[in-house]
Amino acid sequence: MDRISGRSALAQAIRYARNHWSGLVLFLDDGRLELDTNTVERAMRPVALGRKNALFAGANSGGEHWALAATLIQTAKLNKLDPLAWSTDVLERIVSGQTKRNELHTPLPWNWKPACMPATISSA
């Protein structure tokens, strides 16, 4: 019987599969799980492409603010909201005093209720 070197790429791949087997087969038990991570990678792509813009934020706090804004925009998209309509409404409510400091959890994308028409993005 032929053997392969323990340092070969094939041996490393086999070890990886054996060590992570329980995670690799989770999708077989739960039909909600994706076989691959393409959906997550597509959602992260705009953030990765815009990462260079954050280099010019001027300071660490500028980069942190950019990351916060990017996270909120992506979260709005994941909740099927139009990010511009959502953020405009939320900022108007905060500036006008409709949303108080102790109510800042209410305009988050997963809690937000539009004042008039729903601002959702089509699933097409």
C-alpha positions in Angstrom: 0.0 0.0 0.0 1.4 3.4 -1.0 1.5 6.2 1.6 1.6 9.9 1.2 3.8 12.3 3.0 2.2 13.8 6.1 3.4 17.2 4.9 1.8 17.0 1.5 -1.1 19.3 0.5 -3.3 16.2 0.2 -2.5 15.1 3.7 -3.2 18.6 5.0 -6.6 18.6 3.2 -7.5 15.2 4.6 -6.5 16.3 8.2 -8.6 19.5 7.8 -11.6 17.6 6.6 -11.4 15.1 9.5 -10.8 17.8 12.1 -13.8 19.9 10.8 -16.1 17.1 9.8 -19.0 18.0 12.1 -19.1 21.5 10.7 -18.7 20.4 7.1 -21.8 18.2 7.2 -24.1 20.6 9.2 -25.9 21.5 6.0 -27.1 17.9 5.7 -29.0 18.1 9.0 -30.3 21.7 8.5 -31.7 22.6 5.1 -31.5 26.3 6.0 -27.7 26.2 5.9 -26.0 27.0 2.6 -23.5 24.6 1.1 -21.1 27.4 0.5 -20.4 31.0 1.7 -21.1 32.8 -1.6 -24.1 34.7 -0.1 -22.0 36.1 2.7 -19.0 36.8 0.4 -21.3 38.8 -2.0 -22.7 40.8 0.9 -19.1 41.6 2.1 -17.7 42.5 -1.3 -18.9 46.2 -1.3 -17.3 46.7 2.2 -14.1 45.2 1.0 -14.1 47.3 -2.1 -14.7 50.4 -0.1 -12.1 49.6 2.5 -9.5 51.8 0.7 -11.8 54.8 1.1 -11.5 54.3 4.9 -7.7 54.7 4.6 -8.3 58.3 3.9 -10.7 58.9 6.9 -8.0 61.1 8.5 -8.0 59.4 11.9 -9.0 56.2 13.7 -12.3 57.7 14.8 -13.1 58.6 11.1 -12.4 54.9 10.2 -14.6 53.7 13.0 -17.4 56.0 11.9 -17.1 54.8 8.4 -17.2 51.2 9.6 -20.3 51.9 11.7 -22.1 53.6 8.7 -21.2 50.7 6.4 -22.5 48.2 8.9 -25.8 50.0 9.3 -26.2 50.2 5.5 -25.5 46.5 5.0 -27.8 45.7 7.9 -30.6 47.7 6.3 -30.1 45.9 3.1 -30.2 42.5 4.8 -33.5 43.6 6.4 -34.8 44.4 2.9 -34.9 48.1 3.5 -33.8 50.9 1.1 -30.8 52.2 3.0 -31.2 55.8 1.8 -34.9 55.9 2.8 -34.2 54.2 6.1 -31.2 56.4 7.0 -33.0 59.6 5.9 -36.0 58.8 8.1 -33.9 57.8 11.1 -31.8 60.9 11.0 -34.9 63.1 10.6 -36.5 61.5 13.6 -33.4 61.9 15.7 -32.7 65.5 14.7 -36.3 66.5 15.1 -36.5 65.0 18.6 -39.1 62.3 17.7 -36.7 59.6 18.7 -35.3 60.2 22.2 -31.9 59.1 23.4 -33.3 56.2 25.4 -35.3 55.0 22.3 -32.3 54.7 19.9 -33.0 50.9 19.6 -36.3 51.5 17.8 -34.9 52.9 14.5 -32.4 50.1 14.1 -33.1 48.2 10.8 -34.7 45.2 12.4 -37.0 47.3 14.5 -37.7 50.2 12.2 -41.3 51.0 11.1 -41.7 53.6 8.4 -43.8 56.6 9.1 -45.7 56.3 5.8 -44.9 54.0 2.8 -42.7 51.0 3.4 -39.2 51.5 1.9 -38.2 47.9 0.9 -36.0 46.7 -1.8 -37.4 44.3 -4.3 -36.1 40.7 -4.1 -35.4 40.6 -7.8 
